[in-house]
Amino acid sequence: MTQTLTPTAAWKQMQDGNQRFVDDAPRHPNQDVARRRHLAEAQHPVATLFGCSDSRLAAEIIFDLGLGDLFVVRNAGQVIGESIVASLEYAVAVLEVPLIVVLAHDSCGAVRAAIDGTAIDAAPLPPHIWKLVAPIVPAARKVLAESGGSTVDEIDAELVGREHLRNTVGDLLQSSEIISNAVAEGRLGIVGANYRLAEGTAVPVITVGIETDGIETEGQSPATKEGSE
Ligand SMILES: [Zn+2]
């Protein structure tokens, strides 16, 4: 049975599962017939995860969770959109999840496409794909400008990915009152994490409404510690 956890406790549970996965000691919890039957009436997931669609980010596997544990929303590059925000709002308002995990990863194809798209002589992308990756372009331009105007080929894709991740968490708070209110009331935390493909680790880059004692964050941490309106 899953009880409603605090945001920090929910993140701890996910970190513990990720550590088991990293250590090659997964328990594969909540994947049996009893669990399936128990869940038939209702779901009480530990968290909602909004991540990149990349096949290597299989959500329940990398956090060693099972049926009914995660409410998952994914698209290429984890780009905020109407249906994404609505799905996350549903998880927060109706399912009462205490945690949103936004999951990016290194070597992301969508981030690469956005970086390549900033070149003056970039070949046009198919319209639907361009529409998806265009929100990542400001992160690419910012990193490009801060690096002293090096060429697109030299731009650090991992820096762009982390910038895009921070932007995504900020956009989420700005675009949804349900989410920002829940954070302000202490009912919801948000963790923007970067998944390292080779190591299997989900490393926090930005946290909102989470007690950060002992949580290592990757890269420079921005001002966003509390929910903004
Ligand atoms: Zn990706």
Boltz pocket constraint, residues with backbone or C-beta under 6 A from the ligand:
constraints:
  - pocket:
      binder: B
      contacts: [[A, 52], [A, 53], [A, 54], [A, 76], [A, 77], [A, 78], [A, 105], [A, 107], [A, 108], [A, 109], [A, 110], [A, 111]]
      max_distance: 6.0
